Amino acid sequence: MAENAYYTLLTSLPHIDSLFNSRMTPISRFQLDKRLSMLGTEDQRKLVVIENLLHWDHLGDDVDEKALILQADRIRSSLNNPALVELINWRQDMRTIVAALRRKHAGQSAPSEAKWSYGTRYQYIRSHWSSSTLGLGSAFPWIPKVSECLRNGECVALEKILLQATWDHLSHMSMKHTSDFAAVVIYVLRWNLVARWTAYDTERARIRFRDLVEKSLGAFKDQLPASHN
């Protein structure tokens, strides 16, 4: 798809101004999908694959964790787009970090398996297990806040921290990508964040938090102490 075609698509989409101040998405998913039909067939396929990889709400409890890790590796290697590979790595590193912090909070030791999680930092995390920030405090400055939320059981605050961190990362990327396929992906992912926030309520947040923790931990969830809540 030519760059001017991406520009035409992007200029047809309403501006997404903010995350937490939004009361509704700037465009319905139905209308968004109609606009996205302007993409070529291959770009549409890639967008669906990326969304499914980065948003796990559609997965059931019986997901094969190891198969999912291999699938993520295949998707990254097939994209041939450094910006999107970097984005996927960052989001999966975030998921791995949260899983590791949750595991540490539960008093668990470092995973022993060679490839125990997603992204690019899982080996580094294992070798820096004793660090309160997993040795990643500079690269991911929200880690101490996440740890505090885990200690205090603040599910809503934790969700907001992760949403804000993702929003900030996408916003930073959007300054470098204004009229290419990466810009389209960034727009859709930001739309998804607004959709999640505007559909948000406290009880659903607690349920979602537990689900995300279990999916992040995968096979390790059975090693956690039983919850009394």
C-alpha positions in Angstrom: 0.0 0.0 0.0 1.4 3.4 -1.0 2.3 5.9 1.7 -0.3 8.4 0.4 -2.9 5.7 0.8 -2.0 5.3 4.5 -2.2 9.1 4.8 -5.6 9.1 3.3 -6.8 6.5 5.7 -5.3 8.1 8.7 -6.7 11.6 7.9 -10.2 10.0 7.7 -9.9 8.8 11.3 -11.0 11.1 14.2 -8.3 12.3 16.5 -7.9 10.4 19.8 -7.2 13.2 22.3 -6.7 11.5 25.6 -7.1 8.2 27.5 -8.6 8.8 30.9 -10.6 11.9 30.0 -12.4 10.0 27.3 -16.1 9.2 27.9 -16.4 7.1 24.7 -14.3 6.1 21.7 -14.0 8.7 19.0 -15.4 6.3 16.5 -17.3 3.0 16.9 -15.5 -0.3 16.2 -17.9 -0.9 13.3 -17.1 2.4 11.7 -13.4 1.9 12.4 -13.4 -1.5 10.7 -15.1 0.1 7.7 -12.3 2.7 7.4 -9.7 0.0 7.9 -11.1 -1.9 4.9 -9.1 0.7 2.9 -6.0 -1.3 3.8 -4.7 -3.9 1.4 -5.4 -7.6 2.2 -1.9 -8.3 3.6 -2.0 -5.2 5.8 -5.5 -6.2 7.1 -4.2 -9.7 7.9 -1.2 -8.3 9.8 -3.3 -5.9 11.8 -5.6 -8.7 12.9 -2.6 -10.8 13.9 -1.0 -8.0 15.9 -4.2 -7.1 17.7 -4.8 -10.8 18.6 -1.2 -11.1 19.8 -1.3 -8.0 22.0 -4.9 -8.3 23.4 -5.6 -11.6 25.1 -9.2 -11.1 26.0 -10.2 -13.5 23.3 -8.2 -16.4 24.8 -9.7 -19.1 26.9 -8.3 -20.5 30.2 -7.1 -23.6 28.4 -4.6 -21.7 26.2 -1.3 -23.6 25.5 1.3 -21.2 26.9 4.3 -22.7 25.1 2.5 -22.7 21.8 1.6 -19.0 22.3 5.2 -18.1 22.9 6.2 -19.8 19.7 3.4 -18.1 17.9 4.6 -14.7 19.1 8.1 -15.5 17.8 6.7 -16.5 14.4 4.6 -13.3 14.1 7.6 -11.1 15.0 9.8 -12.7 12.4 7.2 -12.5 9.7 6.4 -8.8 10.0 9.5 -7.3 8.4 8.8 -4.0 10.1 11.3 -2.9 12.7 8.9 -0.4 14.3 6.2 -3.0 14.8 8.7 -5.6 16.0 9.9 -3.1 18.6 6.4 -2.4 19.7 5.5 -6.1 20.1 8.7 -6.7 22.0 7.9 -3.8 24.4 4.3 -4.9 25.0 5.4 -8.5 25.6 8.3 -7.3 27.9 5.6 -5.5 29.9 3.6 -8.6 30.2 6.6 -10.6 31.3 7.6 -8.0 33.8 4.1 -8.0 35.4 4.1 -11.8 35.5 7.6 -11.8 37.2 6.6 -9.1 39.8 3.4 -11.1 40.6 5.5 -14.2 41.0 8.0 -12.4 43.3 5.1 -11.0 45.3 3.8 -14.5 45.8 7.2 -15.6 47.2 8.1 -17.7 44.2 11.6 -18.2 42.9 12.9 -17.4 39.4 11.6 -19.6 36.7 13.9 -22.5 35.8 12.8 -23.0 32.2 15.0 -21.6 29.5 12.2 -19.7 27.6 9.7 -19.1 30.3 7.9 -16.0 28.9 7.6 -13.5 26.1 9.5 -10.6 24.6 13.3 -10.0 24.8 13.9 -9.6 28.6 12.9 -12.9 30.2 16.5 -14.2 30.5 17.7 -10.8 31.9 14.8 -10.8 34.3 15.7 -14.3 35.6 19.4 -13.2 36.1 18.3 -10.1 38.0 15.5 -11.8 40.1 16.8 -10.4 43.4 16.5 -6.8 42.2 13.3 -5.1 43.3 13.0 -3.7 39.8 14.3 -6.8 38.1 17.2 -4.6 36.9 14.9 -2.7 34.6 13.9 0.4 36.6 15.4 2.8 34.1 13.9 1.2 31.0 10.5 0.7 32.7 10.1 3.4 35.4 6.6 2.3 36.3 7.9 -1.0 37.9 8.0 0.4 41.5 4.4 1.6 41.2 3.3 -1.8 39.9 5.1 -3.5 42.8 3.4 -1.2 45.3 0.0 -1.9 43.8 0.6 -5.6 44.1 1.6 -5.2 47.8 -1.5 -3.3 48.5 -3.9 -5.3 46.3 -4.8 -2.1 44.3 -6.2 -3.7 41.2 -7.7 -0.5 39.7 -4.6 1.6 40.3 -2.4 -1.2 38.7 -4.6 -1.3 35.6 -4.4 2.5 35.2 -0.6 2.4 35.5 -0.3 -0.2 32.8 -2.8 1.5 30.5 -1.0 4.9 31.0 2.4 3.3 30.3 1.2 1.7 27.1 -0.6 4.9 26.1 2.6 6.9 26.6 4.7 4.4 24.6 2.3 4.5 21.7 2.1 8.3 21.8 5.9 8.5 21.7 5.9 6.1 18.7 3.2 8.1 16.9 5.6 11.1 16.7 7.8 9.1 14.5 5.1 7.4 12.4 2.5 9.6 10.9 1.7 8.2 7.4 2.7 4.5 7.3 1.3 1.1 8.3 2.9 1.4 11.8 0.8 4.6 12.3 -2.3 2.7 11.5 -1.4 0.0 14.0 -0.7 2.6 16.6 -4.0 4.3 16.1 -5.9 1.0 16.4 -4.0 0.1 19.6 -4.7 3.5 21.1 -8.4 3.1 20.2 -8.4 -0.2 22.0 -7.0 1.4 25.1 -9.8 4.0 25.1 -12.4 1.3 24.5 -11.1 -0.6 27.4 -11.1 2.4 29.7 -14.5 3.7 28.8 -16.0 0.2 29.3 -14.3 0.0 32.7 -15.8 -0.4 36.2 -14.2 -1.5 39.5 -15.6 -5.0 39.7 -14.7 -5.8 36.1 -11.2 -4.4 36.8 -10.7 -6.9 39.6 -11.9 -9.8 37.5 -9.8 -8.6 34.5 -6.7 -8.2 36.8 -7.0 -11.8 38.0 -7.4 -13.1 34.5 -4.4 -11.1 33.2 -2.3 -12.4 36.1 -3.3 -16.0 35.4 -2.6 -15.7 31.7 0.7 -14.0 32.3 1.8 -16.6 34.7 0.6 -19.5 32.6 1.7 -22.8 34.1 3.1 -21.0 37.1 -0.4 -19.9 38.4 -0.9 -23.4 40.0 2.1 -22.7 42.2 0.6 -19.6 43.8 -1.0 -19.7 47.2 -4.8 -20.0 47.2 -6.6 -16.7 47.3 -8.9 -15.9 50.3 -10.7 -13.1 48.6 
